[in-house]
Amino acid sequence: MAAIRILFSFVCLAFISSFDEPNSDLLNRKKLITIAESQLGVREKTGNNDGLQVEEYLKTVNLKKGNPYCAAFISWVFYKAGFDQPRTGWSPALFQNSHLIMASSKEAYLPGNLIGIYFPSLKRIAHVGIIAYRKNNWIISIEANTNVEGSREGDGVYRRRRPIRTISRYSDWINNWSLKRKGGASWK
């Protein structure tokens, strides 16, 4: 009888403790979106990929003012959330095979994942945004170096509404064993 009570106590303790720690994946995603949303309304100073905050994004990836900054913005958001990676100003680099998610997967549309926009004239992904949420057949994203029309050479940070069919790639920089949080703790 005592053995049953002890066993029951362990089972109850294990069950209760499973609710103690919030889902780190969910917390990381919320943190990324909160940081990205805090930048809505940032505008370039002169329309030449410049201005205090734009230059801060570029500095995160060691680029000077005047460079395109959609990918630098993404790197800055992840940096501010405590991630060591990604760190790039080149949007195609955010869609490495190790981070790609199939568009048919429900995980593709999770907040905090990245969307890649393909430009046929350049024959590559040439713009990136971070997913805030999905609404029916639309992705609501936060993007930098864009504008109201959705250009890849815009004037600031905007919330964009894009049809899912226009998105070329999805990537997840949160759930990857190879990435490390600052301080050395790893996650998946």
C-alpha positions, 0 to 999 in steps of 0.5 A: 500500500505504501509503495502504491502511494509513493508511486501515485505521488511521483505520477502526480508530481510529474503531471503537475510539474509538466505545467510549471514551465511555459512552452519555450517555443511559444515564449520565443515566438511571442518575444520575436513578434513583440520586438518586431511589432515595436518597430512598426512605424520606423521610417528612413530619414531621407529615403536612402536606407538610412536613419538612426534605427535603420542604421542600427539594424544594419550595424547588427550585420556589419553593413553601412547605411545605404544597404538594403535592410530587410534581412538585417531587420530580421537579424536585429529582431532575433538578436534583441530576443537573445538569439545568436543567429541568424546574422545576415543582411542577405535575404537568401541566406535566411532560407538555408535547407537546414531551416526550410519548412514545407509550405504544406506543413502547419508549422510553416505558418507559425508566428516568428517563422520567416517568409521569403518573397521570390523576385523573378527579375532577380531569380532569387528570394529578394525580400524577407519578413517575419510572420505575425499570424495567419488569417485564412489564406493570408500571412500577416507579417512584419517587414522592413525596407518595404512600404504600403505597396509591398516593395522590397525597396521601401521606406520603413517597417510595416505590417504586411498582408500577403496571399499565401500563394505569393510566398516562395519559402518559409524558414524556422530559426527557432526550432533547430538543435544547432542554434544556441541561446545566449548563455549556452542553453540549447533548445528545440 
